[in-house]
Amino acid sequence: MTKREFLESLRLALGGRVTSAQLTENLEYYEDYINTETRKGREEGEVLSELGDPRLIARTIVETGGGSRRSSGRGEAGAWSEGSRTGQYTEYAEYGEDSGWSGREAQPQGPLGRGRVSLLARVPLWAWLILALLVVVLILSAIFSVITALLPILLPILGVLFLVKVFRDWMN
């Protein structure tokens, strides 16, 4: 099977079962994956045999919501998710030919299983804590700057008001 035949078979298997956006996303994903692997020096046939039957991949895509977890086609009980541009981990792992673990860990998946993660979701917790601390310091700095700027004006006014009150209390 060639790359073109694989992609056409996948397109036919997904046709009418997922949205056109999901169809395009999955076709582009697998074409990119095959191209990337062949650029690494692997044979196209080897990559395609590793991916497995495009109809099984299509079935897995449809069963998982139209592209939320992409399967390598090794079987439903242990499909390896290949969403490499992501941030959450799935509970799937790849089974090898002998039904034993192949040693690969599950790849990350994006929120809602779409294979993409927003920039905000990729920011680590320590960066959020530093950002929160920075915001608190800036707010306190602004408050103290305003107080410091108004202090030379407010102090004499408050001193005069205090003396007036003391004088009134003394007169009564």
N, C-alpha and C positions, 0 to 999 in steps of 0.2 A: 504494500500500500504506500502511496506517495503522500506527501503533505497535502496536496490539493485534494486527493481522494478522501483523506482523513477529515479535512475541514468541511468538505461537501457533505460527507456522511453525517458529521456532527450537526451541520446546518439543517439537513433534512430531518434528523432525529429531534432537534429542538423546535423546528418550525411549528408554529401554532400552539406550542405548549408553554412558551415564555414570551415576555414582551419583546418587541423589536430591539429595545435598548439592551435588554439582558442577552438577547441573541448576539447582537453586535459585540457586546462586552466580552462574552465567552469566546466567540470566534477570534477576536483580536488577542485575547489572552493566550489561547492555545497556539495561534500563529506566532506570536511573540516568543512563547516558551520554546517552540520547535526551532525557530530561527536562532535564539540565544544558545541553545544546546548545540546546534550544528556549528555555530561560530566558535564554540569552545573546542571543536575538533571531533565531536561525536558524529557518527553516521546517522543520517535521517531515519533509516529503517530501525536502528537501535532505539532512538528516541521514541518513535511511533509505537514500537512493540512495548516499550516501558509504559507508555500512556495507556495502552490497551484498546479495547473496543470503543469507538466513539459513541455507539448506541448505549453502552453501559454508563459512559461519562454523562451523556445526555439525560439518562434516567436519574442518575444521582443528582444532577443539577436541578432537574424538575422537582424531585422529591425534597430537596433542601431549599426550595424557594426561588429557583431561577438563577442560581449563581452564587448563593451565599457560601457554599463550600465546594470548591472544585476538586474533583476526584482524579486520581491518576488511572482509574479504571481497573484497579487490582481486585476489586470486590467490595461489596457494600459493608461487610462487617469490619473492615479496617481500611478505609480509604484515607489516603494521605492528602491533606489539604495543601495546595500549592500557592496560596495567596501570600506572596513574599513582600508585598508593600503594605504591611499591616501591623497591628499592635496588640491583639488579644490572641490567646492560644486556644485551639480547639482540642477536643478530646480524641481526635482521630489520629491514627498512626498507620504507617504503611506495613502491609504484610508482604513478605518476600515470596518467591516461587514455592518454597517449601512450607508455607504457612507459618513460618517463624518470624519473629520481629526482624526487620532489616537493619535496625540500629538508628534509623532516622527519627528525630523527634518531630512532633507535630509542628507545623508552621503557624505563625500568627494569623489571625483573622481580624478584620475590622469590626467596629460596632455594627450591630444589625446584620452581621455576617456578609457585608457587601465587599469585603476585600480592600476597602479603603478606609483610612482613618483620618479624621480631621486633624489639622495642625495642633489644636488645643488638646486633643486627646493624647498626642504624642509627647507632650511636655511632662517631664518627670515630676514627682511630688516635691522633691527638694527645691526645684525651680519655682513651683507655686508658693512654697513657704518663704523663699527669699523675696519673691515679688510681693507677698502680703506684708512682710516686714518692711520692705522698702516703702510701700504705700503708707503704712502707719507712721514711719519716720518722716515722710514728706508732709503728712497732715499735721503732725505735732510741730514740725518745723514752721509750717505756715502759721499756725496758731501763735506760737511764741514770737514769730516775726511781727505779727500784727500787735501783740501786746507790747513788745519792745518799742515799736514805733509810736504807740499811743501813750506809753508811760510818761514821757516828759510833759505831755499835755495834761494827762489825767491826774498825776500826782499833785500839782499845785491846786487844781480844782478840788480834789478830794480833801487836801489840807485846809483850804479855805472853808469848805462846807463843814469839816470837823470843828474848826475854830468857831464858826457861827453857831453850831449846835451847842458847843461847850459854853459859849457866851450866853446864849438864851437860857440854858439850864442854870447858869450861875445867877442870871437876873431874876429868875422865878424862884 
